[in-house]
Amino acid sequence: KLFIAVDQSMVSLSVDQSERLELDEDTLEDTESHVMASHGWLPRYWPQVVGVVFASVVIVLARPSSSLFSYHPTLMALAFPVFSLQAIMLYSKQHSLIALSSRALKTRLHWILQVLSLFCAAGGFGVIWYNKDLNSKPHLMTRHAQFGLVACILTVVQCSGGFFALNHGLIRRFVKPTFIKYVHALSGATITFQLSMFALFLACFSNWFTNAIPMVAVRYALTSLPVFLGLVVYNHVSQQFNR
């Protein structure tokens, strides 16, 4: 009887603790939502704002349709700091534009944005390759070009991994679906996106960019934006996988 009484008390205590924990988690979520709402939309969505600002400046400087080359910075600015960044940030509790939406909707928008990023990156790479051919210039002679090529190749790999993560029934016999999703998410945020931001960082030291922005302070301020975006995404994925 004593054992039964002790067991019943332990069960009731564990139930009370779990209920208290659920209440604390609900209270914490409500508090976080209240804080985010009180701070306004700008602090919450500042990574997206920074990405759009950086891309807008690059596009204004490039003046699309002014030359064949102008499409290269335009498409690359749309590919990574806009489409790819927004696709990754959809899963962030702090910075997602649709934080309260279902996982299915986030996944659907994620692959749509990543496909747009892939098309823009492929178009930007094709434009600069063709432009150099027209001007009889050698290819891949700078660190910016080399890291940009690696980032574009990894973008194709990431999209392929995303396809199998969505259609995991095709490879279920060979690889666990959870492993594919884990590798896809981790490598995309820590390798592919970081390399794309580094390629943009190097682009800010190119002759075209330095001639377009002669003011050193302004140029360095813009140069820092890809670094900040890379750190934000790295912080996001580290929080996701360190739970």
C-alpha positions in Angstrom: 0.0 0.0 0.0 2.9 2.3 0.8 4.4 1.6 -2.6 1.1 2.3 -4.3 0.7 5.5 -2.5 4.2 6.6 -3.3 3.7 5.7 -7.0 0.4 7.6 -7.1 2.0 10.7 -5.5 4.9 10.5 -8.0 2.5 10.2 -10.9 0.5 13.2 -9.7 3.7 15.2 -9.1 5.0 14.4 -12.6 1.6 15.4 -14.1 1.7 18.6 -12.2 5.2 19.3 -13.3 4.4 18.7 -16.9 1.4 20.9 -16.8 3.4 23.6 -15.1 6.1 23.2 -17.8 3.5 23.5 -20.6 2.1 26.6 -18.9 5.6 28.1 -18.6 6.3 27.3 -22.3 3.0 28.9 -23.3 3.7 31.9 -21.2 7.2 32.2 -22.7 5.9 32.0 -26.2 3.2 34.6 -25.4 5.9 36.8 -23.8 8.2 36.5 -26.9 5.3 37.3 -29.2 4.4 40.3 -27.1 8.0 41.5 -27.1 8.3 41.1 -30.9 5.0 42.9 -31.4 6.0 45.8 -29.1 9.3 46.2 -30.9 7.6 46.5 -34.2 8.3 44.7 -37.5 11.6 46.3 -38.3 13.7 44.7 -35.5 12.1 41.4 -36.2 12.6 41.4 -39.9 15.9 43.3 -40.0 17.8 40.5 -41.8 15.3 40.5 -44.7 15.5 44.3 -44.7 19.3 44.3 -44.8 19.2 41.8 -47.7 16.8 43.8 -49.7 18.7 47.0 -49.1 22.0 45.5 -50.2 20.4 44.0 -53.3 18.6 47.3 -54.1 21.9 49.3 -53.9 23.6 46.8 -56.2 20.8 46.8 -58.7 20.7 50.6 -58.8 24.4 50.7 -59.3 24.2 48.0 -62.0 21.4 49.7 -63.9 19.9 46.6 -65.6 19.7 46.7 -69.4 22.4 49.3 -69.6 24.9 46.6 -70.6 25.2 42.8 -70.7 27.4 42.9 -67.6 24.7 44.8 -65.7 22.6 41.6 -65.5 25.4 39.7 -63.6 25.3 41.8 -60.4 21.6 42.2 -60.7 20.8 38.5 -60.8 23.3 37.6 -58.2 22.0 40.2 -55.8 18.5 38.7 -56.2 19.7 35.1 -55.9 21.4 35.1 -52.6 20.7 38.1 -50.3 17.1 38.2 -51.3 15.6 34.8 -52.4 18.0 32.4 -50.6 18.1 34.5 -47.4 14.3 34.7 -47.3 14.0 31.0 -47.9 16.3 30.2 -45.0 14.7 32.7 -42.6 11.3 31.2 -43.1 12.2 28.6 -40.5 13.5 31.2 -38.0 11.2 31.8 -35.0 12.7 35.2 -34.5 12.8 36.5 -38.0 10.3 34.5 -40.1 7.9 36.5 -42.2 5.3 33.7 -41.6 6.3 32.5 -38.1 2.7 31.4 -37.2 2.1 29.5 -40.5 2.3 25.7 -40.8 5.4 23.8 -41.5 4.0 22.7 -44.8 3.5 26.2 -46.0 7.0 27.2 -45.0 8.4 24.2 -46.9 6.5 25.1 -50.0 7.6 28.7 -50.0 11.1 27.6 -49.1 11.6 25.5 -52.2 9.9 28.1 -54.4 12.3 30.8 -53.2 15.3 28.5 -53.6 14.3 27.6 -57.2 14.1 31.3 -57.9 17.6 31.7 -56.3 18.9 28.9 -58.5 17.6 30.4 -61.7 19.0 33.8 -60.8 22.4 32.4 -59.9 22.5 30.3 -63.1 21.5 33.4 -65.1 24.1 35.6 -63.4 26.8 33.1 -63.9 25.9 32.5 -67.6 25.8 36.3 -68.3 29.3 36.9 -66.9 30.7 33.9 -68.7 29.3 35.0 -72.0 30.3 38.6 -71.4 33.9 37.5 -70.9 33.8 35.4 -74.0 32.6 38.4 -76.0 35.4 40.5 -74.7 38.1 37.8 -75.0 38.8 37.8 -71.3 40.0 34.8 -69.3 37.6 33.1 -66.9 37.9 32.6 -63.1 40.9 34.7 -62.6 39.8 36.3 -59.3 38.9 34.9 -55.9 35.4 36.5 -56.3 34.9 34.5 -59.5 36.3 31.2 -58.0 34.2 31.4 -54.8 31.2 32.5 -56.9 31.5 29.4 -59.1 31.7 27.1 -56.0 28.7 28.8 -54.5 26.7 28.3 -57.7 27.7 24.6 -57.9 26.7 24.1 -54.3 23.4 25.8 -55.0 22.6 23.2 -57.6 23.7 20.5 -55.2 21.5 22.0 -52.4 18.5 22.1 -54.7 19.0 18.5 -55.6 19.2 17.6 -51.9 16.0 19.6 -51.3 14.3 17.6 -54.1 15.1 14.3 -52.4 14.3 15.7 -49.0 10.8 16.5 -50.3 10.5 13.2 -52.3 12.2 11.0 -49.8 10.2 8.0 -50.9 12.6 7.7 -53.9 15.6 7.1 -51.7 14.1 5.6 -48.6 15.7 2.3 -49.3 19.2 3.8 -49.4 19.2 6.7 -47.0 17.1 7.7 -44.1 14.8 10.7 -44.9 15.7 12.4 -41.6 19.4 12.2 -42.5 18.8 13.8 -45.9 16.8 16.6 -44.3 19.5 17.2 -41.7 22.4 17.3 -44.1 20.4 19.5 -46.5 19.5 22.1 -43.8 22.9 22.1 -42.1 25.1 22.2 -45.3 22.8 24.8 -47.0 23.1 27.3 -44.1 26.6 26.7 -43.0 28.4 26.1 -46.3 26.4 27.2 -49.4 25.0 30.4 -48.1 28.2 31.3 -46.3 30.2 30.9 -49.5 27.7 33.0 -51.4 28.0 35.8 -48.9 31.8 35.5 -49.0 31.6 35.8 -52.8 29.5 38.9 -52.5 31.9 40.3 -49.9 34.8 39.8 -52.4 32.7 41.4 -55.1 32.6 44.6 -53.1 36.4 44.9 -53.7 36.1 44.5 -57.5 37.0 47.3 -59.9 33.3 47.8 -60.9 32.1 48.2 -57.3 34.9 50.5 -56.2 34.4 52.7 -59.3 30.7 52.8 -58.7 31.1 53.9 -55.1 34.1 56.2 -54.7 33.2 57.1 -51.0 35.3 54.7 -48.9 33.0 54.8 -45.8 29.9 54.0 -47.8 31.6 51.2 -49.7 32.9 49.6 -46.4 29.4 49.9 -44.9 27.9 48.0 -47.8 30.8 45.5 -47.7 29.9 44.6 -44.1 26.3 43.7 -45.0 27.0 40.3 -46.5 29.2 39.5 -43.4 26.3 40.3 -41.1 23.8 38.3 -43.2 26.2 35.3 -43.0 26.4 35.6 -39.3 22.7 35.9 -38.9 22.1 32.7 -40.8 24.9 30.8 -39.0 23.4 31.9 -35.7 19.9 30.7 -36.8 21.1 27.3 -37.8 23.3 26.9 -34.7 20.2 27.6 -32.5 18.2 25.1 -34.5 20.6 22.2 -34.2 21.9 22.9 -30.6 18.5 22.2 -29.0 
